[in-house]
Amino acid sequence: MKRWALLCGVMLLFAGITSAQDDKVMVFGGYSYVHADTTGLVRTSTSFHGGSGSIAYKPIPLVSVVADFGGYHWNGSGALAGADATLFSYLFGPKVDLKIGPVTPFVQSLFGGTHLSACGGGCLSENAFSMTLGGGLDWYATRHIGVRLIQAEYYMTRFSSQTQNNARISAGVAFRF
């Protein structure tokens, strides 16, 4: 019961903060494609499909703090039929954006981890350091509702003591409060 009361209190605090300040919080959700370098894990490169979501809080103009979470899945085919893999990413870091009328370009650098679960002949489950570096473009149809036209990022992971150089591309819906 104490946890529930604490959660309600925190939610009320954040609701008060966001209502008192204009456009301080941005929430994104959408489709994500990850082109993964899977050398030594599955094959040379693999295409993962899934979704990602993020929440950004802007404590000062132009600069936000971002929490980004994503889930991506791959199914094997041909000689790899029956094999599959799932990635779950949890990344945090700074974002810089510039609101120009209805368009908001941004760049961000996020750091955190990625969890890999893969099966095919045997199963593997591993956590690794990961980071992204990239940017994107949001277009807002109204003051609060927009479309993330593109978010393109270099997505580095470090599984099995090897660096994988990946790419992540996302698009979806964005909301400002």
TAMO-V592783 format. One record per helix or strand of 3 or more residues. SS is the DSSP state (hx for helix, st for strand). FROM is the first residue (numbers start at 0). TO is the last residue. If there is no record, write none. Layout:
# TAMO-V592783
SS/FROM/TO
SS/FROM/TO
This chain:
# TAMO-V592783
hx/1/19
st/24/36
st/44/59
st/62/74
hx/77/79
st/83/99
st/102/118
st/122/139
st/144/158
st/161/175
